[in-house]
Amino acid sequence: MINLEAIYDWGLEVIRWVQQFQSSFLTLVMQVISFFSTPAFYFGAVLLLYWCLDSRAGFKLGVGIIFSGALNTAIKEVLQVPRPYVRDSSVFVVEESGFSTPSGHSQGSGTFYPLFARFVLGARKCGHCKLGGKCGGRRRLPLCVVVRLCVAVGFPLLIGISRIYLGVHYPSDVLLGLTLGFLTSVGIILFWKPVAKIVSNWRASLQLLLVAVVVFLLNHFSGSHTSLNEALFGFLLGRIFWNRKALFWDAAGTPVQRVLRLPLGLVVTGVVFGALELIKNLAGQLVVSIELKLLLKFIQFAGTGFVVVYLCPLLFIRFGLAMVQAAAEYEKNDSESCFTGDCK
């Protein structure tokens, strides 16, 4: 039987050893590193990609990071492991809400950055890849592949170290989070196309049923922290509304038109979220059932996900900032170079 107490004691020793190098400057650096694995950063990156740069990559990264975050929340609520500084206040540097295991920042980075390296950095053909990476008679990895590997693996590891340094996670939390994150990203890289090909042939009602089942299972283990599950439902619902004949085409339009989508989309998303938040708060001040409150919360986060994926692109098209693309052409253009740099 696993001795959790011994693991936590060992984890605290590791945190203390890392924190012996503590300084105000290094703490600031670690906080900056951790920022690149926060919901705010992921939200901004996914919106920029999906609306302005590459809707295919943006959608995949959005699904991946939302699902990974929802899974992380569910596991935390089941395990309910307190933060390290709750066990030993001497390792306290910054305060974080929620439970400790697994590390959400580590899991998120293990999901996001491999997908970013694969679908964004690896989406263009590279001259080094064509030449096989031969330099000075000795075979080396091309620079572009080294960069992708550093982003996909190195940066998540660095984020994990920052979480240990800040005293908000045990090393075991980071290891579990990275493992779950990497498994999620690898699963999406390997199985996205075959699964999407099968599901795309289903009727919309069956697609919606599949999404509902996944969200229901996540909700079952997430307690009251179901916001990401609801956002995932709305995110995927928006994709279902884009039928098989026409899809949002991010590449259409001038650079100025593509840039203008971001502020317009942020305003629309913010107004919708704020309006639903106001309605939810007003309902909370009244004597209403807990079921109604949960329904309003579901509408708020699911509605926001739907607005991001479907309503905002629809507005871009109506205002002449984007166009639709035939589904057949969409699939034709979805040719992605392989992660190792052996580009097609």
ZADREN-836427 format. One record per residue (C-alpha): residue number from 1; residue in one letter; x, y, z. Coordinates in nm, 2 decimals, padded with zeros to 4 digits. Layout:
ZADREN-836427
PT/n/res/u/v/w
PT/NUM/a/X/Y/Z .
...
end
This chain:
ZADREN-836427
PT/n/res/u/v/w
PT/1/m/00.00/00.00/00.00 .
PT/2/i/00.13/00.35/-00.09 .
PT/3/n/00.24/00.55/00.21 .
PT/4/l/00.11/00.89/00.12 .
PT/5/e/00.25/01.05/00.43 .
PT/6/a/00.60/00.95/00.34 .
PT/7/i/00.55/01.09/-00.01 .
PT/8/y/00.42/01.42/00.13 .
PT/9/d/00.71/01.44/00.38 .
PT/10/w/00.96/01.38/00.09 .
PT/11/g/00.78/01.64/-00.11 .
PT/12/l/00.82/01.90/00.16 .
PT/13/e/01.19/01.82/00.18 .
PT/14/v/01.22/01.88/-00.20 .
PT/15/i/01.03/02.21/-00.17 .
PT/16/r/01.26/02.32/00.11 .
PT/17/w/01.57/02.23/-00.09 .
PT/18/v/01.44/02.43/-00.40 .
PT/19/q/01.34/02.72/-00.18 .
PT/20/q/01.70/02.76/-00.04 .
PT/21/f/01.77/02.95/-00.36 .
PT/22/q/01.48/03.18/-00.29 .
PT/23/s/01.52/03.55/-00.36 .
PT/24/s/01.27/03.83/-00.45 .
PT/25/f/01.39/03.83/-00.81 .
PT/26/l/01.37/03.45/-00.85 .
PT/27/t/01.02/03.45/-00.69 .
PT/28/l/00.91/03.71/-00.95 .
PT/29/v/01.06/03.50/-01.23 .
PT/30/m/00.88/03.19/-01.11 .
PT/31/q/00.55/03.38/-01.09 .
PT/32/v/00.59/03.50/-01.44 .
PT/33/i/00.67/03.15/-01.56 .
PT/34/s/00.36/03.02/-01.38 .
PT/35/f/00.15/03.29/-01.55 .
PT/36/f/00.20/03.11/-01.88 .
PT/37/s/00.00/02.83/-01.75 .
PT/38/t/-00.30/03.02/-01.61 .
PT/39/p/-00.66/03.02/-01.74 .
PT/40/a/-00.62/03.39/-01.84 .
PT/41/f/-00.32/03.31/-02.07 .
PT/42/y/-00.48/03.01/-02.22 .
PT/43/f/-00.81/03.19/-02.28 .
PT/44/g/-00.63/03.47/-02.46 .
PT/45/a/-00.41/03.24/-02.67 .
PT/46/v/-00.71/03.02/-02.78 .
PT/47/l/-00.92/03.32/-02.88 .
PT/48/l/-00.63/03.48/-03.07 .
PT/49/l/-00.57/03.15/-03.26 .
PT/50/y/-00.93/03.06/-03.32 .
PT/51/w/-01.05/03.40/-03.43 .
PT/52/c/-00.75/03.55/-03.60 .
PT/53/l/-00.48/03.30/-03.70 .
PT/54/d/-00.57/02.94/-03.73 .
PT/55/s/-00.92/02.82/-03.64 .
PT/56/r/-00.83/02.46/-03.67 .
PT/57/a/-00.54/02.48/-03.43 .
PT/58/g/-00.74/02.72/-03.20 .
PT/59/f/-01.03/02.48/-03.17 .
PT/60/k/-00.81/02.18/-03.10 .
PT/61/l/-00.62/02.37/-02.83 .
PT/62/g/-00.94/02.50/-02.68 .
PT/63/v/-01.10/02.16/-02.65 .
PT/64/g/-00.77/02.01/-02.51 .
PT/65/i/-00.71/02.28/-02.25 .
PT/66/i/-01.07/02.30/-02.13 .
PT/67/f/-01.11/01.92/-02.11 .
PT/68/s/-00.77/01.89/-01.93 .
PT/69/g/-00.87/02.16/-01.68 .
PT/70/a/-01.21/02.00/-01.62 .
PT/71/l/-01.05/01.66/-01.56 .
PT/72/n/-00.80/01.82/-01.32 .
PT/73/t/-01.08/01.98/-01.12 .
PT/74/a/-01.27/01.65/-01.10 .
PT/75/i/-00.96/01.46/-00.97 .
PT/76/k/-00.88/01.74/-00.72 .
PT/77/e/-01.24/01.72/-00.58 .
PT/78/v/-01.21/01.34/-00.55 .
PT/79/l/-00.87/01.34/-00.38 .
PT/80/q/-00.90/01.67/-00.18 .
PT/81/v/-00.53/01.70/-00.09 .
PT/82/p/-00.45/02.02/00.10 .
PT/83/r/-00.17/02.25/-00.03 .
PT/84/p/00.19/02.19/00.10 .
PT/85/y/00.19/02.52/00.30 .
PT/86/v/-00.12/02.40/00.49 .
PT/87/r/00.08/02.10/00.61 .
PT/88/d/00.39/02.31/00.67 .
PT/89/s/00.36/02.69/00.68 .
PT/90/s/00.74/02.74/00.64 .
PT/91/v/00.71/02.67/00.26 .
PT/92/f/00.45/02.93/00.20 .
PT/93/v/00.54/03.18/-00.08 .
PT/94/v/00.21/03.25/-00.25 .
PT/95/e/-00.15/03.14/-00.18 .
PT/96/e/-00.36/02.94/-00.43 .
PT/97/s/-00.73/02.84/-00.40 .
PT/98/g/-00.85/02.48/-00.43 .
PT/99/f/-00.68/02.15/-00.36 .
PT/100/s/-00.33/02.04/-00.45 .
PT/101/t/-00.33/01.71/-00.64 .
PT/102/p/-00.27/01.70/-00.93 .
PT/103/s/-00.11/02.03/-01.02 .
PT/104/g/-00.34/02.22/-01.26 .
PT/105/h/-00.07/02.44/-01.39 .
PT/106/s/00.15/02.14/-01.47 .
PT/107/q/-00.14/01.95/-01.63 .
PT/108/g/-00.25/02.25/-01.83 .
PT/109/s/00.10/02.31/-01.96 .
PT/110/g/00.15/01.94/-02.04 .
PT/111/t/-00.17/01.96/-02.25 .
PT/112/f/-00.13/02.31/-02.41 .
PT/113/y/00.23/02.33/-02.51 .
PT/114/p/00.27/02.00/-02.69 .
PT/115/l/-00.05/02.08/-02.89 .
PT/116/f/00.09/02.43/-02.96 .
PT/117/a/00.42/02.28/-03.08 .
PT/118/r/00.24/02.03/-03.30 .
PT/119/f/-00.05/02.22/-03.45 .
PT/120/v/00.09/02.58/-03.46 .
PT/121/l/00.47/02.56/-03.47 .
PT/122/g/00.46/02.24/-03.67 .
PT/123/a/00.20/02.35/-03.92 .
PT/124/r/00.45/02.49/-04.17 .
PT/125/k/00.70/02.31/-04.39 .
PT/126/c/01.06/02.38/-04.30 .
PT/127/g/01.37/02.38/-04.52 .
PT/128/h/01.57/02.21/-04.24 .
PT/129/c/01.32/01.92/-04.24 .
PT/130/k/01.35/01.87/-04.61 .
PT/131/l/01.73/01.86/-04.59 .
PT/132/g/01.72/01.61/-04.31 .
PT/133/g/01.90/01.84/-04.06 .
PT/134/k/02.25/01.76/-04.19 .
PT/135/c/02.51/02.01/-04.06 .
PT/136/g/02.88/01.98/-04.12 .
PT/137/g/02.87/01.61/-04.21 .
PT/138/r/02.71/01.52/-03.88 .
PT/139/r/02.34/01.45/-03.85 .
PT/140/r/02.15/01.68/-03.61 .
PT/141/l/01.80/01.77/-03.52 .
PT/142/p/01.69/02.07/-03.72 .
PT/143/l/01.66/02.39/-03.52 .
PT/144/c/01.28/02.40/-03.57 .
PT/145/v/01.25/02.06/-03.42 .
PT/146/v/01.46/02.15/-03.12 .
PT/147/v/01.24/02.46/-03.06 .
PT/148/r/00.92/02.25/-03.08 .
PT/149/l/01.07/02.00/-02.83 .
PT/150/c/01.17/02.27/-02.60 .
PT/151/v/00.82/02.42/-02.61 .
PT/152/a/00.64/02.09/-02.59 .
PT/153/v/00.85/01.93/-02.31 .
PT/154/g/01.09/02.19/-02.17 .
PT/155/f/00.84/02.46/-02.09 .
PT/156/p/00.60/02.23/-01.90 .
PT/157/l/00.89/02.10/-01.69 .
PT/158/l/00.99/02.46/-01.61 .
PT/159/i/00.64/02.54/-01.51 .
PT/160/g/00.63/02.24/-01.29 .
PT/161/i/00.95/02.35/-01.11 .
PT/162/s/00.80/02.70/-01.06 .
PT/163/r/00.50/02.54/-00.88 .
PT/164/i/00.73/02.35/-00.65 .
PT/165/y/00.94/02.66/-00.58 .
PT/166/l/00.63/02.87/-00.50 .
PT/167/g/00.53/02.60/-00.24 .
PT/168/v/00.18/02.54/-00.39 .
PT/169/h/00.24/02.19/-00.50 .
PT/170/y/00.43/01.87/-00.40 .
PT/171/p/00.66/01.72/-00.66 .
PT/172/s/00.42/01.43/-00.68 .
PT/173/d/00.14/01.68/-00.77 .
PT/174/v/00.36/01.81/-01.05 .
PT/175/l/00.45/01.47/-01.18 .
PT/176/l/00.09/01.35/-01.19 .
PT/177/g/-00.02/01.67/-01.35 .
PT/178/l/00.25/01.65/-01.62 .
PT/179/t/00.16/01.29/-01.69 .
PT/180/l/-00.21/01.36/-01.73 .
PT/181/g/-00.14/01.66/-01.94 .
PT/182/f/00.10/01.48/-02.17 .
PT/183/l/-00.14/01.19/-02.21 .
PT/184/t/-00.41/01.43/-02.30 .
PT/185/s/-00.20/01.61/-02.56 .
PT/186/v/-00.07/01.28/-02.71 .
PT/187/g/-00.42/01.14/-02.72 .
PT/188/i/-00.54/01.45/-02.92 .
PT/189/i/-00.24/01.44/-03.15 .
PT/190/l/-00.29/01.07/-03.23 .
PT/191/f/-00.67/01.03/-03.23 .
PT/192/w/-00.82/01.36/-03.32 .
PT/193/k/-00.85/01.30/-03.69 .
PT/194/p/-00.99/00.94/-03.68 .
PT/195/v/-01.23/01.02/-03.40 .
PT/196/a/-01.34/01.35/-03.57 .
PT/197/k/-01.39/01.16/-03.90 .
PT/198/i/-01.63/00.91/-03.74 .
PT/199/v/-01.82/01.16/-03.52 .
PT/200/s/-01.86/01.41/-03.81 .
PT/201/n/-02.08/01.15/-03.99 .
PT/202/w/-02.32/01.13/-03.70 .
PT/203/r/-02.64/01.32/-03.68 .
PT/204/a/-02.62/01.64/-03.48 .
PT/205/s/-02.84/01.49/-03.21 .
PT/206/l/-02.60/01.20/-03.15 .
PT/207/q/-02.30/01.44/-03.14 .
PT/208/l/-02.48/01.65/-02.88 .
PT/209/l/-02.56/01.33/-02.68 .
PT/210/l/-02.19/01.24/-02.68 .
PT/211/v/-02.09/01.58/-02.55 .
PT/212/a/-02.37/01.57/-02.28 .
PT/213/v/-02.25/01.23/-02.16 .
PT/214/v/-01.89/01.35/-02.13 .
PT/215/v/-01.99/01.66/-01.94 .
PT/216/f/-02.23/01.46/-01.72 .
PT/217/l/-01.94/01.23/-01.61 .
PT/218/l/-01.71/01.52/-01.54 .
PT/219/n/-01.98/01.69/-01.34 .
PT/220/h/-02.04/01.38/-01.13 .
PT/221/f/-01.69/01.41/-00.98 .
PT/222/s/-01.64/01.79/-00.98 .
PT/223/g/-01.87/01.88/-00.69 .
PT/224/s/-01.97/02.25/-00.73 .
PT/225/h/-01.67/02.34/-00.95 .
PT/226/t/-01.83/02.27/-01.29 .
PT/227/s/-01.76/02.59/-01.48 .
PT/228/l/-01.50/02.43/-01.71 .
PT/229/n/-01.74/02.13/-01.78 .
PT/230/e/-02.01/02.38/-01.88 .
PT/231/a/-01.77/02.58/-02.10 .
PT/232/l/-01.66/02.26/-02.27 .
PT/233/f/-02.03/02.18/-02.35 .
PT/234/g/-02.08/02.53/-02.50 .
PT/235/f/-01.75/02.51/-02.69 .
PT/236/l/-01.84/02.18/-02.86 .
PT/237/l/-02.20/02.28/-02.91 .
PT/238/g/-02.07/02.58/-03.11 .
PT/239/r/-01.88/02.34/-03.34 .
PT/240/i/-02.19/02.13/-03.39 .
PT/241/f/-02.38/02.43/-03.51 .
PT/242/w/-02.12/02.48/-03.78 .
PT/243/n/-02.27/02.22/-04.01 .
PT/244/r/-02.07/01.99/-04.24 .
PT/245/k/-02.13/02.22/-04.54 .
PT/246/a/-01.98/02.55/-04.41 .
PT/247/l/-01.72/02.64/-04.15 .
PT/248/f/-01.57/02.96/-04.01 .
PT/249/w/-01.26/03.05/-04.23 .
PT/250/d/-01.00/03.23/-04.02 .
PT/251/a/-00.77/03.29/-04.32 .
PT/252/a/-01.01/03.51/-04.51 .
PT/253/g/-00.96/03.88/-04.50 .
PT/254/t/-00.68/04.13/-04.48 .
PT/255/p/-00.45/04.15/-04.18 .
PT/256/v/-00.64/04.45/-04.05 .
PT/257/q/-00.97/04.26/-04.07 .
PT/258/r/-00.82/03.97/-03.89 .
PT/259/v/-00.69/04.19/-03.61 .
PT/260/l/-01.02/04.36/-03.57 .
PT/261/r/-01.19/04.04/-03.49 .
PT/262/l/-01.02/04.02/-03.16 .
PT/263/p/-01.15/04.33/-02.99 .
PT/264/l/-01.50/04.27/-03.15 .
PT/265/g/-01.50/03.92/-03.02 .
PT/266/l/-01.38/04.02/-02.67 .
PT/267/v/-01.65/04.29/-02.64 .
PT/268/v/-01.93/04.05/-02.75 .
PT/269/t/-01.80/03.77/-02.52 .
PT/270/g/-01.76/04.01/-02.23 .
PT/271/v/-02.11/04.16/-02.27 .
PT/272/v/-02.27/03.81/-02.29 .
PT/273/f/-02.08/03.68/-01.99 .
PT/274/g/-02.15/04.00/-01.79 .
PT/275/a/-02.52/04.00/-01.87 .
PT/276/l/-02.55/03.64/-01.77 .
PT/277/e/-02.35/03.71/-01.45 .
PT/278/l/-02.59/03.99/-01.37 .
PT/279/i/-02.89/03.77/-01.42 .
PT/280/k/-02.73/03.50/-01.20 .
PT/281/n/-02.66/03.74/-00.92 .
PT/282/l/-03.01/03.89/-00.93 .
PT/283/a/-03.15/03.54/-00.91 .
PT/284/g/-02.92/03.47/-00.62 .
PT/285/q/-03.07/03.76/-00.42 .
PT/286/l/-03.42/03.62/-00.47 .
PT/287/v/-03.56/03.31/-00.31 .
PT/288/v/-03.50/03.06/-00.59 .
PT/289/s/-03.43/02.69/-00.59 .
PT/290/i/-03.07/02.56/-00.60 .
PT/291/e/-03.17/02.39/-00.93 .
PT/292/l/-03.25/02.72/-01.09 .
PT/293/k/-02.92/02.87/-00.97 .
PT/294/l/-02.73/02.57/-01.11 .
PT/295/l/-02.92/02.61/-01.44 .
PT/296/l/-02.83/02.98/-01.47 .
PT/297/k/-02.46/02.90/-01.40 .
PT/298/f/-02.47/02.63/-01.67 .
PT/299/i/-02.62/02.88/-01.91 .
PT/300/q/-02.36/03.14/-01.83 .
PT/301/f/-02.05/02.93/-01.90 .
PT/302/a/-02.19/02.71/-02.17 .
PT/303/g/-02.33/03.02/-02.34 .
PT/304/t/-01.99/03.18/-02.32 .
PT/305/g/-01.83/02.88/-02.49 .
PT/306/f/-02.09/02.88/-02.76 .
PT/307/v/-02.05/03.25/-02.82 .
PT/308/v/-01.67/03.21/-02.87 .
PT/309/v/-01.70/02.92/-03.11 .
PT/310/y/-02.01/03.01/-03.31 .
PT/311/l/-02.17/03.35/-03.24 .
PT/312/c/-01.85/03.56/-03.27 .
PT/313/p/-01.73/03.41/-03.60 .
PT/314/l/-02.09/03.45/-03.73 .
PT/315/l/-02.06/03.82/-03.65 .
PT/316/f/-01.72/03.84/-03.81 .
PT/317/i/-01.88/03.71/-04.13 .
PT/318/r/-02.18/03.94/-04.11 .
PT/319/f/-01.95/04.24/-04.06 .
PT/320/g/-01.73/04.14/-04.35 .
PT/321/l/-01.43/04.05/-04.14 .
PT/322/a/-01.43/03.68/-04.23 .
PT/323/m/-01.58/03.43/-04.47 .
PT/324/v/-01.72/03.07/-04.46 .
PT/325/q/-01.53/02.78/-04.61 .
PT/326/a/-01.67/02.46/-04.75 .
PT/327/a/-01.61/02.16/-04.53 .
PT/328/a/-01.44/01.97/-04.81 .
PT/329/e/-01.19/02.26/-04.86 .
PT/330/y/-01.15/02.28/-04.48 .
PT/331/e/-01.04/01.92/-04.47 .
PT/332/k/-00.81/01.96/-04.77 .
PT/333/n/-00.63/02.25/-04.61 .
PT/334/d/-00.59/02.07/-04.28 .
PT/335/s/-00.26/01.92/-04.38 .
PT/336/e/-00.02/01.94/-04.08 .
PT/337/s/00.35/01.87/-04.07 .
PT/338/c/00.45/01.59/-03.83 .
PT/339/f/00.59/01.67/-03.48 .
PT/340/t/00.93/01.53/-03.54 .
PT/341/g/00.99/01.76/-03.83 .
PT/342/d/00.95/01.50/-04.11 .
PT/343/c/00.72/01.73/-04.29 .
PT/344/k/00.50/01.62/-04.57 .
end
